[in-house]
Amino acid sequence: MACTLSNSGIATGLVIRASHVSQSVDAFTKGNAYDITLSGSLVITGSVAFSSSNAFDFTVQGIPNVSQTNVLSYNNSTGTIGYVAASSFVPQPSVSPYETGSNCAIKPLEGSNTIGSTFWSTIGGGCDNTISATSNCAYIGGGESNCISSTNNHSVIVGGLDNSTLSSCAFVGGGRYNQASNSHTFIGGGSYNTGSDQFNIVVGGTLNKACGVRGTIVGGQCNCVDNTDSIVVGGLSNCTTGEKSSIVGGAYNTASTDYSFIGGGCCNYVCHNESFILGSNITSCATCTTHVNNLNVGCTTQMQLRNPIGTGAAGMLVACDAGGGTAELYFHDGSTYKKVCLVP
């Protein structure tokens, strides 16, 4: 325990002893520990240093604990006293623009985006985007009001507006109001496009619908693929309902049979398997047949020889094997084939 300075034995007419003086010397030279209490003012010239057994223990009594906006400061370079904001003495915490959930889900702090109790899913930015609680490893890059709904594991929406996925491993690149509603479906962009079967691809355009397995639409408007492994490349209101059929451009064309093809034009209709149309306003009339409006051959054409001549229909022109390396030409007049006499 520290000692206390005492004035005992110090009075007028009494002898001043060494112990009366040494206690003050010991107190101010740290010879012994003394408790010193001061009243009134204290003026000190020079520096003041404090030390204690508890590293640094300095208490100023009587000063109220009041929060202040500003505090006094001293500038070592200029020697001036001023004031600074008290908040500048409080270290500011490092704040990330992202919030990390307990299941390693990540979303922005701002933007009213929502991630349920999903695992390893991320919303990179944008606003009002949603990843449902049961869609693990899903990703929305940005945009507005995009949604990856229930059990859409490993699905991706890069951006855009009001795009959605309704199954796992689906992808929407952007655009607006696009919907990938089955697994392994890809929509690149555009608007109001739908991929509703597995492995569908809609590259862009608007109001296109791919609903056959591995069906593909490459742009255009109001095009439809409704069977397996079929494709529509651009155009307007073209539709394939046959398996492994194709329409390349044009408008209002329909391929309703398998392995058929329409190469552009308008208002064509293939209703026979393995038939083809090049032109406009043509309806197929036979299988394994190419239908055209007009045919202009720039060089030569060669007909395969028949043997026997077989049956036919009105308007058919057939080359028949006459033997010995020669050929004869026949024309069907509606009742039978008639030989065409060639002028030498």
C-alpha positions in Angstrom: 0.0 0.0 0.0 1.3 3.5 -0.9 2.3 5.9 1.9 0.6 9.2 2.6 2.4 12.5 3.2 2.0 13.6 6.8 2.5 17.0 8.6 2.7 15.3 12.1 5.4 16.9 14.2 5.7 19.9 12.0 4.7 23.1 13.9 6.1 26.5 14.8 8.9 26.3 17.4 9.5 22.6 16.9 12.6 21.0 15.4 12.3 20.1 11.7 13.6 16.6 11.3 15.1 14.8 8.3 12.1 12.5 8.1 9.7 15.5 7.7 11.6 16.5 4.5 12.6 13.1 3.2 9.0 12.0 2.8 8.4 14.8 0.2 11.7 14.0 -1.5 10.8 10.2 -1.7 7.3 11.0 -3.0 8.4 13.2 -5.8 11.6 11.2 -6.8 9.8 7.8 -6.6 11.9 6.8 -3.6 8.7 5.3 -2.1 5.2 5.1 -3.3 3.0 7.9 -2.0 -0.6 8.8 -2.6 -0.8 12.6 -3.3 -4.0 14.5 -3.3 -4.1 18.1 -4.7 -6.8 20.7 -4.3 -6.9 24.0 -6.2 -5.0 24.7 -9.4 -1.9 23.0 -10.6 0.5 24.8 -13.0 3.3 22.7 -14.5 6.2 23.9 -16.6 7.8 21.2 -18.7 6.6 17.7 -19.5 4.5 15.3 -17.4 4.9 11.5 -17.6 2.7 9.0 -15.9 3.6 5.3 -15.0 2.0 2.6 -13.0 2.3 -1.2 -12.4 -0.6 -1.6 -14.8 1.3 -0.3 -17.9 -0.8 2.9 -18.1 -3.5 3.7 -15.5 -4.4 7.4 -15.5 -7.8 8.5 -14.2 -9.2 12.1 -14.2 -12.1 12.4 -11.8 -14.9 14.8 -12.1 -15.1 14.9 -15.9 -18.5 13.8 -17.3 -18.8 11.2 -20.0 -20.5 13.3 -22.7 -20.6 12.5 -26.4 -19.2 15.4 -28.5 -19.4 16.1 -32.2 -15.9 17.8 -32.2 -12.8 17.6 -30.1 -9.7 19.9 -29.7 -6.6 18.9 -31.6 -3.0 20.1 -31.7 -0.9 20.5 -34.9 2.7 19.5 -34.2 3.9 21.3 -37.4 2.2 24.6 -36.9 1.7 24.6 -33.2 -1.9 25.6 -33.6 -4.9 24.3 -31.7 -8.2 23.6 -33.6 -11.0 21.1 -33.6 -11.8 18.1 -35.7 -14.7 15.7 -35.9 -14.8 13.2 -33.1 -15.8 10.5 -35.6 -12.4 10.8 -37.3 -10.8 9.1 -34.2 -13.1 6.1 -34.6 -11.8 3.5 -37.1 -14.5 2.9 -39.8 -15.3 -0.8 -40.3 -14.6 -2.3 -43.8 -18.0 -2.8 -45.4 -18.5 -5.2 -48.4 -21.2 -4.4 -50.9 -22.2 -8.0 -50.6 -23.9 -10.1 -48.0 -22.8 -13.7 -47.4 -25.3 -16.2 -46.0 -24.6 -19.2 -43.9 -24.8 -21.5 -46.9 -22.2 -19.6 -48.9 -24.9 -17.7 -50.8 -24.0 -14.2 -51.9 -26.2 -11.2 -52.8 -25.8 -7.4 -52.8 -26.6 -5.4 -49.7 -28.8 -3.0 -51.8 -31.4 -3.7 -54.5 -34.0 -5.8 -52.7 -32.7 -9.0 -54.1 -33.7 -12.3 -52.5 -31.9 -15.6 -51.9 -33.6 -18.3 -49.9 -31.8 -20.9 -47.8 -30.0 -22.2 -50.8 -26.4 -23.4 -51.0 -23.7 -21.7 -53.1 -26.0 -19.5 -55.1 -25.1 -15.9 -56.1 -26.9 -12.7 -57.2 -24.2 -10.3 -58.6 -26.3 -7.1 -58.9 -29.5 -5.5 -60.1 -32.7 -5.3 -58.2 -35.7 -7.4 -57.2 -34.0 -10.6 -58.5 -34.9 -13.9 -56.7 -33.3 -17.3 -56.3 -35.6 -19.7 -54.5 -34.6 -21.6 -51.3 -34.3 -24.9 -53.2 -32.2 -23.8 -56.1 -28.6 -24.6 -55.3 -25.5 -23.4 -57.2 -27.7 -20.9 -59.2 -26.6 -17.5 -60.5 -28.2 -14.3 -61.5 -25.8 -11.7 -62.8 -27.9 -8.6 -62.7 -30.9 -7.0 -64.3 -34.3 -6.6 -62.7 -37.1 -8.9 -61.5 -35.4 -12.1 -62.8 -36.3 -15.3 -61.1 -34.7 -18.8 -60.7 -37.6 -20.7 -59.1 -37.8 -23.9 -57.1 -35.3 -26.8 -57.6 -33.5 -25.0 -60.5 -30.1 -26.2 -59.5 -27.2 -25.0 -61.6 -29.4 -22.5 -63.6 -28.1 -19.1 -64.8 -29.7 -15.8 -65.7 -27.1 -13.3 -66.9 -29.4 -10.2 -66.9 -32.3 -8.5 -68.5 -35.9 -8.0 -67.2 -38.4 -10.5 -65.9 -36.6 -13.6 -67.2 -37.1 -16.9 -65.5 -35.9 -20.5 -65.3 -38.2 -23.3 -64.2 -35.8 -26.2 -64.2 -32.3 -27.2 -63.6 -29.3 -26.5 -65.8 -31.2 -23.8 -67.8 -29.7 -20.6 -69.1 -31.1 -17.2 -70.1 -28.6 -14.7 -71.4 -30.7 -11.5 -71.3 -33.6 -9.8 -73.0 -37.0 -9.6 -71.3 -39.8 -12.0 -70.4 -38.0 -15.0 -71.6 -38.6 -18.4 -70.0 -36.5 -21.5 -69.9 -38.9 -24.0 -68.4 -37.1 -27.3 -68.9 -33.7 -28.7 -68.1 -30.7 -28.0 -70.3 -32.5 -25.2 -72.2 -30.8 -22.2 -73.6 -32.3 -18.8 -74.4 -29.8 -16.2 -75.6 -31.9 -13.1 -75.5 -34.8 -11.4 -77.3 -38.2 -11.1 -75.7 -41.1 -13.4 -74.9 -39.2 -16.5 -76.0 -39.9 -19.9 -74.5 -37.9 -23.1 -74.3 -40.2 -25.7 -72.8 -38.6 -29.0 -73.6 -35.2 -30.5 -72.8 -32.1 -29.3 -74.7 -34.1 -26.5 -76.5 -32.2 -23.5 -78.0 -33.7 -20.1 -78.8 -31.0 -17.7 -79.8 -33.1 -14.5 -80.0 -36.0 -12.9 -81.7 -39.4 -12.5 -80.2 -42.4 -14.7 -79.4 -40.6 -17.8 -80.5 -41.4 -21.1 -78.9 -39.3 -24.3 -78.9 -41.1 -27.2 -77.4 -39.6 -30.3 -79.0 -36.6 -32.2 -77.6 -33.4 -30.6 -79.0 -35.6 -28.1 -80.9 -33.8 -25.0 -82.1 -35.0 -21.5 -83.2 -32.5 -19.0 -84.5 -34.2 -15.6 -84.3 -37.2 -14.3 -86.1 -40.7 -13.8 -84.8 -43.6 -16.1 -83.8 -41.7 -19.2 -84.9 -42.4 -22.6 -83.5 -40.5 -25.9 -83.2 -42.8 -28.7 -82.0 -40.9 -32.0 -82.6 -37.6 -33.7 -82.0 -34.3 -32.4 -83.6 -36.1 -29.8 -85.7 -34.9 -26.2 -86.5 -36.3 -22.9 -87.7 -33.8 -20.3 -88.8 -35.4 -16.8 -88.7 -38.4 -15.6 -90.6 -42.0 -15.0 -89.4 -44.6 -17.5 -88.2 -42.8 -20.6 -89.5 -43.5 -23.9 -87.7 -42.1 -27.4 -87.8 -44.2 -30.2 -86.3 -42.3 -33.0 -88.0 -39.3 -34.8 -86.6 -35.9 -33.7 -87.9 -37.4 -31.1 -90.2 -36.1 -27.6 -91.1 -37.3 -24.3 -92.2 -34.8 -21.6 -93.3 -36.4 -18.2 -93.4 -39.5 -17.0 -95.2 -43.0 -16.6 -93.6 -46.0 -18.7 -92.8 -44.3 -21.9 -93.8 -45.2 -25.3 -92.2 -43.3 -28.6 -92.2 -45.6 -31.2 -90.7 -43.8 -34.3 -91.7 -40.4 -36.0 -90.9 -37.1 -35.2 -92.5 -38.7 -32.4 -94.6 -37.3 -29.0 -95.6 -38.5 -25.6 -96.7 -36.0 -23.2 -98.0 -37.7 -19.8 -97.6 -40.6 -18.4 -99.5 -44.1 -17.9 -98.3 -47.1 -20.0 -97.4 -45.5 -23.4 -98.1 -46.7 -26.6 -96.6 -44.8 -29.9 -96.5 -47.1 -32.8 -95.7 -45.1 -35.7 -97.1 -42.0 -37.3 -95.5 -38.6 -36.5 -96.9 -40.0 -33.8 -99.2 -38.6 -30.4 -100.0 -39.9 -27.1 -101.1 -38.1 -24.2 -102.7 -40.5 -21.5 -103.6 -43.8 -20.0 -102.5 -47.4 -21.1 -102.1 -46.5 -24.8 -102.7 -48.0 -27.8 -101.0 -46.1 -31.1 -101.3 -47.7 -33.9 -103.4 -45.3 -36.8 -103.0 -42.6 -38.2 -100.7 -38.9 -38.0 -101.5 -39.7 -35.1 -103.9 -38.4 -31.6 -104.3 -41.1 -29.1 -105.2 -40.3 -25.8 -106.9 -42.3 -23.1 -108.7 -40.0 -22.9 -111.6 -36.7 -24.5 -112.3 -34.0 -22.7 -114.4 -31.0 -25.0 -115.0 -28.0 -23.0 -116.1 -26.1 -25.8 -117.6 -27.3 -29.5 -117.9 -29.5 -31.8 -116.0 -29.4 -35.6 -116.0 -32.3 -38.0 -115.3 -31.8 -41.4 -113.7 -33.0 -44.2 -116.0 -35.9 -46.4 -114.9 -36.2 -50.1 -115.7 -39.0 -51.0 -115.7 -40.8 -47.7 -116.3 -43.3 -48.3 -113.4 -46.4 -46.4 -112.6 -46.8 -42.6 -112.6 -49.1 -39.7 -112.5 -50.2 -37.0 -115.0 -47.4 -34.7 -116.0 -44.5 -37.0 -115.1 -41.5 -37.1 -117.5 -39.4 -40.3 -117.2 -36.2 -41.5 -118.8 -36.4 -45.3 -119.4 -33.6 -47.7 -120.0 -33.9 -49.0 -123.6 -30.9 -51.3 -123.4 -27.6 -51.2 -125.1 -26.7 -48.0 -123.4 -29.6 -46.1 -124.9 -32.5 -44.3 -123.3 -36.1 -43.4 -124.2 -38.2 -40.5 -122.9 -41.8 -41.0 -121.7 -44.5 -38.6 -120.7 -47.5 -39.5 -118.5 -50.7 -38.0 -120.0 -53.0 -38.9 -117.1 -53.8 -42.4 -118.2 -50.5 -44.0 -119.2 -47.0 -43.2 -120.2 -46.5 -42.1 -123.9 -43.2 -42.3 -125.6 -41.8 -38.9 -126.6 -40.4 -38.8 -130.1 -37.2 -36.9 -130.2 -36.4 -35.0 -133.4 -32.9 -35.9 -134.6 
